[in-house]
Amino acid sequence: MKSYGFSRILLATDGSDQADVAVTVAASFAQAWEASVRVVHVWSLEVHHRHGSWDVETRSEATRLISDAVTRLRSLRVEADGELSHADNGHVTAAIAQAAREFNADLVVVGSRGLSEWQSMLQHGVSHHVLCAVDCPVLIVRGRSDDVFHPRRVLLAVAGGDDLAPGVHAATAVASGDGSKVLVVHVAQAIVGAQGFSFVETDDEIATTLQKATALFAEGGLEVETMVAEPGPVARVVAEAAARWHADVIVIGSSRMSDLAGMLFGSVTYDLLRATDRPVLVAERVRA
């Protein structure tokens, strides 16, 4: 049986409610794998809009954000330290990516404020920079505020059979706890043409993809459920499937790839963040 997990987790915080939730999620992953966590906050002297007013964050405020997160992690018996980084507002996530490389992180955890933030970040290419700049998995956390987080129900969304391994490995690592369950959902993609619907993959190809996924999970010691979703917008289909199954975490194949899965998921990562409040884990990128 192969073992997959995370040993060095970089947690980016900005003091928002979502960043607080990300601390809880990061702690759960760290506890499962006895991982160390580095908390990074990017400090900028630029004037910015926060909590309905324009202000400048002081160094003491920036330092306190890190200290509070580190103290909370240590109270949960997680090995943690902190780092204050500097960047202007246009290079915040580039600084996060640099901190991840310096820490040799195998997982980056960030909080997301939802639709407005991600639309703004997309326009400026900032969030895209995070996914493009690091190869390790990136976990994006929304606004669930439970004091305790247990990722016992893990949904892996797949499309295409060429890049299954990173998604399976990420889902296997998440589903490490006792009693965890995994649902592999194949998102059946249809193209509307003059002759009606045509599918990107045949039924036989879909079956082969799910069989490969099941075999890869078996190598990690997990038995999984599988299902083929009805055709539709990927983000909506995945979000609805996760809601019906009461998933704790959604895992998707790397949106940084250029293969079939990448083409399907690369354009919907942000849509999925808008469609669900569940944490979304984008799997590791494998460079050619």
Short mmCIF file of the C-alpha atoms (twelve columns), coordinates in Angstrom:
data_MODEL
# 
_entry.id   MODEL 
# 
loop_
_atom_site.group_PDB 
_atom_site.id 
_atom_site.type_symbol 
_atom_site.label_atom_id 
_atom_site.label_alt_id 
_atom_site.label_comp_id 
_atom_site.label_asym_id 
_atom_site.label_seq_id 
_atom_site.Cartn_x 
_atom_site.Cartn_y 
_atom_site.Cartn_z 
_atom_site.pdbx_PDB_model_num 
ATOM 1   C CA . MET A 1   0.000   0.000  0.000   1 
ATOM 2   C CA . LYS A 2   1.403   3.393  -0.991  1 
ATOM 3   C CA . SER A 3   1.212   6.379  1.341   1 
ATOM 4   C CA . TYR A 4   0.394   9.904  0.258   1 
ATOM 5   C CA . GLY A 5   0.319   12.952 2.479   1 
ATOM 6   C CA . PHE A 6   1.530   16.448 3.247   1 
ATOM 7   C CA . SER A 7   4.510   17.256 5.453   1 
ATOM 8   C CA . ARG A 8   5.117   20.980 4.885   1 
ATOM 9   C CA . ILE A 9   2.084   23.237 4.637   1 
ATOM 10  C CA . LEU A 10  2.212   26.931 3.784   1 
ATOM 11  C CA . LEU A 11  -0.788  28.849 5.144   1 
ATOM 12  C CA . ALA A 12  -1.375  32.334 3.751   1 
ATOM 13  C CA . THR A 13  -3.355  34.656 6.013   1 
ATOM 14  C CA . ASP A 14  -4.744  38.158 5.619   1 
ATOM 15  C CA . GLY A 15  -6.769  38.330 8.818   1 
ATOM 16  C CA . SER A 16  -10.120 37.780 7.097   1 
ATOM 17  C CA . ASP A 17  -12.828 35.454 8.388   1 
ATOM 18  C CA . GLN A 18  -12.005 33.083 5.545   1 
ATOM 19  C CA . ALA A 19  -8.338  33.063 6.544   1 
ATOM 20  C CA . ASP A 20  -9.416  32.094 10.062  1 
ATOM 21  C CA . VAL A 21  -11.337 29.157 8.616   1 
ATOM 22  C CA . ALA A 22  -8.246  28.236 6.602   1 
ATOM 23  C CA . VAL A 23  -6.317  27.933 9.883   1 
ATOM 24  C CA . THR A 24  -8.784  25.290 11.075  1 
ATOM 25  C CA . VAL A 25  -8.536  23.375 7.803   1 
ATOM 26  C CA . ALA A 26  -4.742  23.566 7.719   1 
ATOM 27  C CA . ALA A 27  -4.602  22.327 11.313  1 
ATOM 28  C CA . SER A 28  -6.684  19.284 10.416  1 
ATOM 29  C CA . PHE A 29  -4.340  18.372 7.566   1 
ATOM 30  C CA . ALA A 30  -1.263  18.972 9.714   1 
ATOM 31  C CA . GLN A 31  -2.612  16.791 12.521  1 
ATOM 32  C CA . ALA A 32  -3.377  13.953 10.119  1 
ATOM 33  C CA . TRP A 33  0.147   13.907 8.723   1 
ATOM 34  C CA . GLU A 34  2.164   15.382 11.607  1 
ATOM 35  C CA . ALA A 35  3.076   18.166 9.219   1 
ATOM 36  C CA . SER A 36  4.697   21.489 10.017  1 
ATOM 37  C CA . VAL A 37  2.911   24.713 9.032   1 
ATOM 38  C CA . ARG A 38  4.438   28.031 8.059   1 
ATOM 39  C CA . VAL A 39  2.090   30.998 8.294   1 
ATOM 40  C CA . VAL A 40  2.879   33.782 5.840   1 
ATOM 41  C CA . HIS A 41  1.337   37.232 5.638   1 
ATOM 42  C CA . VAL A 42  2.201   39.647 2.853   1 
ATOM 43  C CA . TRP A 43  2.613   43.148 4.253   1 
ATOM 44  C CA . SER A 44  2.162   46.164 2.021   1 
ATOM 45  C CA . LEU A 45  2.489   49.838 2.877   1 
ATOM 46  C CA . GLU A 46  0.112   50.745 0.064   1 
ATOM 47  C CA . VAL A 47  -3.230  52.261 1.003   1 
ATOM 48  C CA . HIS A 48  -5.985  49.680 0.470   1 
ATOM 49  C CA . HIS A 49  -9.665  49.148 1.136   1 
ATOM 50  C CA . ARG A 50  -10.515 46.939 4.094   1 
ATOM 51  C CA . HIS A 51  -13.649 46.537 6.222   1 
ATOM 52  C CA . GLY A 52  -15.417 49.428 4.522   1 
ATOM 53  C CA . SER A 53  -12.633 52.003 4.932   1 
ATOM 54  C CA . TRP A 54  -9.322  52.986 3.408   1 
ATOM 55  C CA . ASP A 55  -6.300  52.399 5.607   1 
ATOM 56  C CA . VAL A 56  -2.693  51.317 5.850   1 
ATOM 57  C CA . GLU A 57  -1.764  48.159 7.726   1 
ATOM 58  C CA . THR A 58  0.939   48.778 10.308  1 
ATOM 59  C CA . ARG A 59  3.834   46.395 10.826  1 
ATOM 60  C CA . SER A 60  2.561   45.544 14.310  1 
ATOM 61  C CA . GLU A 61  -0.850  44.635 12.867  1 
ATOM 62  C CA . ALA A 62  0.786   42.457 10.226  1 
ATOM 63  C CA . THR A 63  2.953   40.745 12.814  1 
ATOM 64  C CA . ARG A 64  -0.025  40.148 15.096  1 
ATOM 65  C CA . LEU A 65  -1.930  38.381 12.290  1 
ATOM 66  C CA . ILE A 66  0.898   35.891 11.984  1 
ATOM 67  C CA . SER A 67  1.339   35.514 15.739  1 
ATOM 68  C CA . ASP A 68  -2.373  34.858 16.276  1 
ATOM 69  C CA . ALA A 69  -2.461  32.143 13.602  1 
ATOM 70  C CA . VAL A 70  0.734   30.499 14.869  1 
ATOM 71  C CA . THR A 71  -0.529  30.555 18.465  1 
ATOM 72  C CA . ARG A 72  -3.808  28.977 17.397  1 
ATOM 73  C CA . LEU A 73  -2.041  26.233 15.462  1 
ATOM 74  C CA . ARG A 74  0.298   25.470 18.344  1 
ATOM 75  C CA . SER A 75  -2.678  25.278 20.711  1 
ATOM 76  C CA . LEU A 76  -3.925  22.494 18.444  1 
ATOM 77  C CA . ARG A 77  -0.561  20.725 18.840  1 
ATOM 78  C CA . VAL A 78  0.624   21.625 15.363  1 
ATOM 79  C CA . GLU A 79  4.246   22.575 14.766  1 
ATOM 80  C CA . ALA A 80  4.080   26.090 13.328  1 
ATOM 81  C CA . ASP A 81  6.122   29.216 12.659  1 
ATOM 82  C CA . GLY A 82  5.530   32.465 10.824  1 
ATOM 83  C CA . GLU A 83  7.006   34.685 8.159   1 
ATOM 84  C CA . LEU A 84  6.275   38.296 7.238   1 
ATOM 85  C CA . SER A 85  6.700   38.948 3.520   1 
ATOM 86  C CA . HIS A 86  6.663   42.268 1.665   1 
ATOM 87  C CA . ALA A 87  5.057   43.120 -1.681  1 
ATOM 88  C CA . ASP A 88  2.897   45.745 -3.285  1 
ATOM 89  C CA . ASN A 89  -0.793  44.983 -3.722  1 
ATOM 90  C CA . GLY A 90  -0.287  43.739 -7.259  1 
ATOM 91  C CA . HIS A 91  2.229   41.065 -6.264  1 
ATOM 92  C CA . VAL A 92  0.713   39.539 -3.123  1 
ATOM 93  C CA . THR A 93  0.228   36.040 -4.474  1 
ATOM 94  C CA . ALA A 94  3.599   36.127 -6.219  1 
ATOM 95  C CA . ALA A 95  5.086   36.663 -2.757  1 
ATOM 96  C CA . ILE A 96  3.031   33.743 -1.427  1 
ATOM 97  C CA . ALA A 97  4.347   31.549 -4.230  1 
ATOM 98  C CA . GLN A 98  7.916   32.580 -3.434  1 
ATOM 99  C CA . ALA A 99  7.398   31.780 0.247   1 
ATOM 100 C CA . ALA A 100 6.027   28.357 -0.739  1 
ATOM 101 C CA . ARG A 101 9.133   27.597 -2.795  1 
ATOM 102 C CA . GLU A 102 11.485  28.724 -0.027  1 
ATOM 103 C CA . PHE A 103 9.634   26.563 2.510   1 
ATOM 104 C CA . ASN A 104 9.544   23.646 0.066   1 
ATOM 105 C CA . ALA A 105 5.810   23.385 0.742   1 
ATOM 106 C CA . ASP A 106 3.904   20.379 -0.527  1 
ATOM 107 C CA . LEU A 107 0.548   22.088 0.118   1 
ATOM 108 C CA . VAL A 108 -0.493  25.751 -0.004  1 
ATOM 109 C CA . VAL A 109 -3.655  26.773 1.871   1 
ATOM 110 C CA . VAL A 110 -5.354  30.112 1.220   1 
ATOM 111 C CA . GLY A 111 -8.696  31.614 2.230   1 
ATOM 112 C CA . SER A 112 -11.061 32.993 -0.404  1 
ATOM 113 C CA . ARG A 113 -13.573 35.766 0.204   1 
ATOM 114 C CA . GLY A 114 -15.803 34.551 -2.594  1 
ATOM 115 C CA . LEU A 115 -17.217 35.968 -5.804  1 
ATOM 116 C CA . SER A 116 -16.136 39.596 -5.693  1 
ATOM 117 C CA . GLU A 117 -12.593 38.807 -4.609  1 
ATOM 118 C CA . TRP A 118 -12.065 36.103 -7.182  1 
ATOM 119 C CA . GLN A 119 -13.541 38.200 -9.995  1 
ATOM 120 C CA . SER A 120 -11.165 41.000 -9.072  1 
ATOM 121 C CA . MET A 121 -8.211  38.629 -8.749  1 
ATOM 122 C CA . LEU A 122 -9.014  37.042 -12.096 1 
ATOM 123 C CA . GLN A 123 -9.094  40.429 -13.820 1 
ATOM 124 C CA . HIS A 124 -5.618  41.221 -12.523 1 
ATOM 125 C CA . GLY A 125 -4.265  37.692 -13.022 1 
ATOM 126 C CA . VAL A 126 -3.258  37.373 -9.355  1 
ATOM 127 C CA . SER A 127 -4.887  34.064 -8.425  1 
ATOM 128 C CA . HIS A 128 -3.804  32.624 -11.762 1 
ATOM 129 C CA . HIS A 129 -0.258  33.526 -10.761 1 
ATOM 130 C CA . VAL A 130 -0.502  31.384 -7.606  1 
ATOM 131 C CA . LEU A 131 -1.563  28.287 -9.541  1 
ATOM 132 C CA . CYS A 132 0.977   28.925 -12.266 1 
ATOM 133 C CA . ALA A 133 3.857   29.768 -9.949  1 
ATOM 134 C CA . VAL A 134 3.715   26.693 -7.701  1 
ATOM 135 C CA . ASP A 135 3.550   23.042 -8.639  1 
ATOM 136 C CA . CYS A 136 2.246   21.675 -5.341  1 
ATOM 137 C CA . PRO A 137 -1.476  21.277 -4.558  1 
ATOM 138 C CA . VAL A 138 -3.349  24.469 -3.644  1 
ATOM 139 C CA . LEU A 139 -6.278  24.290 -1.198  1 
ATOM 140 C CA . ILE A 140 -8.690  27.207 -1.420  1 
ATOM 141 C CA . VAL A 141 -10.970 27.610 1.601   1 
ATOM 142 C CA . ARG A 142 -14.288 29.425 1.713   1 
ATOM 143 C CA . GLY A 143 -16.433 30.567 4.613   1 
ATOM 144 C CA . ARG A 144 -17.314 27.510 6.682   1 
ATOM 145 C CA . SER A 145 -16.607 28.472 10.274  1 
ATOM 146 C CA . ASP A 146 -16.686 25.162 12.145  1 
ATOM 147 C CA . ASP A 147 -14.215 25.014 15.029  1 
ATOM 148 C CA . VAL A 148 -13.261 21.482 14.004  1 
ATOM 149 C CA . PHE A 149 -12.788 20.293 10.423  1 
ATOM 150 C CA . HIS A 150 -12.703 16.614 9.487   1 
ATOM 151 C CA . PRO A 151 -12.387 15.855 5.751   1 
ATOM 152 C CA . ARG A 152 -14.149 12.503 5.918   1 
ATOM 153 C CA . ARG A 153 -16.131 12.792 2.667   1 
ATOM 154 C CA . VAL A 154 -13.882 13.598 -0.284  1 
ATOM 155 C CA . LEU A 155 -15.208 14.136 -3.800  1 
ATOM 156 C CA . LEU A 156 -12.761 13.849 -6.691  1 
ATOM 157 C CA . ALA A 157 -13.968 15.252 -10.007 1 
ATOM 158 C CA . VAL A 158 -12.302 13.777 -13.095 1 
ATOM 159 C CA . ALA A 159 -12.508 14.230 -16.852 1 
ATOM 160 C CA . GLY A 160 -10.204 12.439 -19.245 1 
ATOM 161 C CA . GLY A 161 -7.845  9.643  -18.369 1 
ATOM 162 C CA . ASP A 162 -4.377  11.103 -18.949 1 
ATOM 163 C CA . ASP A 163 -3.893  13.046 -15.707 1 
ATOM 164 C CA . LEU A 164 -5.616  10.975 -13.042 1 
ATOM 165 C CA . ALA A 165 -2.666  10.334 -10.753 1 
ATOM 166 C CA . PRO A 166 -2.232  13.842 -9.242  1 
ATOM 167 C CA . GLY A 167 -5.931  14.101 -8.407  1 
ATOM 168 C CA . VAL A 168 -6.058  10.584 -6.966  1 
ATOM 169 C CA . HIS A 169 -2.933  11.167 -4.880  1 
ATOM 170 C CA . ALA A 170 -4.332  14.439 -3.508  1 
ATOM 171 C CA . ALA A 171 -7.696  12.859 -2.692  1 
ATOM 172 C CA . THR A 172 -5.963  9.871  -1.074  1 
ATOM 173 C CA . ALA A 173 -3.954  12.189 1.160   1 
ATOM 174 C CA . VAL A 174 -7.084  14.077 2.220   1 
ATOM 175 C CA . ALA A 175 -9.008  10.868 2.920   1 
ATOM 176 C CA . SER A 176 -6.403  9.557  5.330   1 
ATOM 177 C CA . GLY A 177 -8.555  9.484  8.451   1 
ATOM 178 C CA . ASP A 178 -10.536 6.554  9.786   1 
ATOM 179 C CA . GLY A 179 -13.997 6.321  8.286   1 
ATOM 180 C CA . SER A 180 -13.185 8.505  5.285   1 
ATOM 181 C CA . LYS A 181 -15.080 7.966  2.053   1 
ATOM 182 C CA . VAL A 182 -14.233 8.978  -1.509  1 
ATOM 183 C CA . LEU A 183 -16.610 9.574  -4.406  1 
ATOM 184 C CA . VAL A 184 -15.103 9.817  -7.891  1 
ATOM 185 C CA . VAL A 185 -17.375 11.836 -10.174 1 
ATOM 186 C CA . HIS A 186 -16.788 11.786 -13.900 1 
ATOM 187 C CA . VAL A 187 -18.083 14.993 -15.439 1 
ATOM 188 C CA . ALA A 188 -19.520 13.924 -18.789 1 
ATOM 189 C CA . GLN A 189 -18.840 16.756 -21.203 1 
ATOM 190 C CA . ALA A 190 -21.076 17.387 -24.203 1 
ATOM 191 C CA . ILE A 191 -20.573 19.720 -27.152 1 
ATOM 192 C CA . VAL A 192 -23.655 21.155 -28.851 1 
ATOM 193 C CA . GLY A 193 -23.413 21.020 -32.639 1 
ATOM 194 C CA . ALA A 194 -25.661 21.021 -35.678 1 
ATOM 195 C CA . GLN A 195 -26.482 17.352 -35.082 1 
ATOM 196 C CA . GLY A 196 -27.253 17.867 -31.387 1 
ATOM 197 C CA . PHE A 197 -25.070 16.733 -28.476 1 
ATOM 198 C CA . SER A 198 -21.767 14.974 -29.009 1 
ATOM 199 C CA . PHE A 199 -19.582 13.787 -26.134 1 
ATOM 200 C CA . VAL A 200 -15.893 14.469 -25.619 1 
ATOM 201 C CA . GLU A 201 -15.441 10.915 -24.340 1 
ATOM 202 C CA . THR A 202 -17.219 7.711  -25.325 1 
ATOM 203 C CA . ASP A 203 -18.905 5.485  -22.755 1 
ATOM 204 C CA . ASP A 204 -16.010 3.032  -23.025 1 
ATOM 205 C CA . GLU A 205 -13.464 5.798  -22.424 1 
ATOM 206 C CA . ILE A 206 -15.397 7.030  -19.388 1 
ATOM 207 C CA . ALA A 207 -15.545 3.492  -17.992 1 
ATOM 208 C CA . THR A 208 -11.795 3.089  -18.544 1 
ATOM 209 C CA . THR A 209 -11.100 6.393  -16.770 1 
ATOM 210 C CA . LEU A 210 -13.107 5.335  -13.728 1 
ATOM 211 C CA . GLN A 211 -11.464 1.914  -13.683 1 
ATOM 212 C CA . LYS A 212 -8.018  3.549  -13.719 1 
ATOM 213 C CA . ALA A 213 -9.044  5.863  -10.896 1 
ATOM 214 C CA . THR A 214 -10.341 2.949  -8.830  1 
ATOM 215 C CA . ALA A 215 -7.099  1.025  -9.370  1 
ATOM 216 C CA . LEU A 216 -4.979  4.013  -8.338  1 
ATOM 217 C CA . PHE A 217 -7.002  4.466  -5.154  1 
ATOM 218 C CA . ALA A 218 -6.584  0.765  -4.412  1 
ATOM 219 C CA . GLU A 219 -2.803  1.269  -4.447  1 
ATOM 220 C CA . GLY A 220 -3.346  3.729  -1.601  1 
ATOM 221 C CA . GLY A 221 -5.536  1.258  0.260   1 
ATOM 222 C CA . LEU A 222 -8.867  2.945  -0.469  1 
ATOM 223 C CA . GLU A 223 -12.083 1.577  -1.898  1 
ATOM 224 C CA . VAL A 224 -14.130 4.269  -3.624  1 
ATOM 225 C CA . GLU A 225 -17.537 4.929  -5.094  1 
ATOM 226 C CA . THR A 226 -17.858 6.149  -8.677  1 
ATOM 227 C CA . MET A 227 -20.548 7.921  -10.654 1 
ATOM 228 C CA . VAL A 228 -20.987 9.559  -14.039 1 
ATOM 229 C CA . ALA A 229 -22.632 12.961 -13.792 1 
ATOM 230 C CA . GLU A 230 -25.112 14.293 -16.285 1 
ATOM 231 C CA . PRO A 231 -23.669 16.702 -18.874 1 
ATOM 232 C CA . GLY A 232 -23.660 20.335 -17.890 1 
ATOM 233 C CA . PRO A 233 -21.453 23.242 -16.829 1 
ATOM 234 C CA . VAL A 234 -18.568 21.630 -14.961 1 
ATOM 235 C CA . ALA A 235 -18.600 23.942 -11.940 1 
ATOM 236 C CA . ARG A 236 -22.331 23.616 -11.402 1 
ATOM 237 C CA . VAL A 237 -22.341 19.845 -11.891 1 
ATOM 238 C CA . VAL A 238 -19.458 19.325 -9.449  1 
ATOM 239 C CA . ALA A 239 -20.895 21.722 -6.858  1 
ATOM 240 C CA . GLU A 240 -24.323 20.081 -7.001  1 
ATOM 241 C CA . ALA A 241 -22.845 16.595 -6.738  1 
ATOM 242 C CA . ALA A 242 -20.788 17.690 -3.727  1 
ATOM 243 C CA . ALA A 243 -23.855 19.180 -2.060  1 
ATOM 244 C CA . ARG A 244 -25.978 16.063 -2.613  1 
ATOM 245 C CA . TRP A 245 -23.242 13.785 -1.302  1 
ATOM 246 C CA . HIS A 246 -22.399 16.147 1.600   1 
ATOM 247 C CA . ALA A 247 -18.742 16.302 0.602   1 
ATOM 248 C CA . ASP A 248 -16.300 17.959 2.993   1 
ATOM 249 C CA . VAL A 249 -13.681 18.651 0.314   1 
ATOM 250 C CA . ILE A 250 -13.734 18.829 -3.483  1 
ATOM 251 C CA . VAL A 251 -10.588 17.746 -5.328  1 
ATOM 252 C CA . ILE A 252 -10.036 18.578 -8.981  1 
ATOM 253 C CA . GLY A 253 -7.250  17.697 -11.368 1 
ATOM 254 C CA . SER A 254 -4.634  20.339 -11.901 1 
ATOM 255 C CA . SER A 255 -6.018  23.297 -13.815 1 
ATOM 256 C CA . ARG A 256 -2.438  24.077 -14.789 1 
ATOM 257 C CA . MET A 257 -2.216  21.209 -17.263 1 
ATOM 258 C CA . SER A 258 -2.754  21.373 -21.032 1 
ATOM 259 C CA . ASP A 259 -4.396  17.968 -21.501 1 
ATOM 260 C CA . LEU A 260 -8.109  17.177 -21.671 1 
ATOM 261 C CA . ALA A 261 -8.652  17.463 -17.930 1 
ATOM 262 C CA . GLY A 262 -6.779  20.763 -17.883 1 
ATOM 263 C CA . MET A 263 -8.841  22.219 -20.709 1 
ATOM 264 C CA . LEU A 264 -12.072 21.254 -18.990 1 
ATOM 265 C CA . PHE A 265 -11.114 22.286 -15.464 1 
ATOM 266 C CA . GLY A 266 -8.788  25.209 -16.153 1 
ATOM 267 C CA . SER A 267 -11.667 27.474 -17.143 1 
ATOM 268 C CA . VAL A 268 -13.930 26.466 -14.255 1 
ATOM 269 C CA . THR A 269 -11.742 26.622 -11.147 1 
ATOM 270 C CA . TYR A 270 -12.959 30.110 -10.329 1 
ATOM 271 C CA . ASP A 271 -16.546 29.251 -11.260 1 
ATOM 272 C CA . LEU A 272 -16.383 26.326 -8.840  1 
ATOM 273 C CA . LEU A 273 -15.184 28.614 -6.051  1 
ATOM 274 C CA . ARG A 274 -18.228 30.766 -6.682  1 
ATOM 275 C CA . ALA A 275 -20.572 27.787 -6.848  1 
ATOM 276 C CA . THR A 276 -19.593 26.076 -3.576  1 
ATOM 277 C CA . ASP A 277 -18.568 26.991 -0.053  1 
ATOM 278 C CA . ARG A 278 -16.628 23.759 0.342   1 
ATOM 279 C CA . PRO A 279 -12.811 23.758 0.301   1 
ATOM 280 C CA . VAL A 280 -11.472 23.115 -3.203  1 
ATOM 281 C CA . LEU A 281 -8.124  21.344 -3.598  1 
ATOM 282 C CA . VAL A 282 -6.407  21.794 -6.976  1 
ATOM 283 C CA . ALA A 283 -4.064  18.862 -7.439  1 
ATOM 284 C CA . GLU A 284 -0.348  18.920 -8.077  1 
ATOM 285 C CA . ARG A 285 0.948   19.941 -11.455 1 
ATOM 286 C CA . VAL A 286 3.262   17.477 -13.166 1 
ATOM 287 C CA . ARG A 287 5.662   19.155 -15.522 1 
ATOM 288 C CA . ALA A 288 6.489   17.394 -18.787 1 
# 
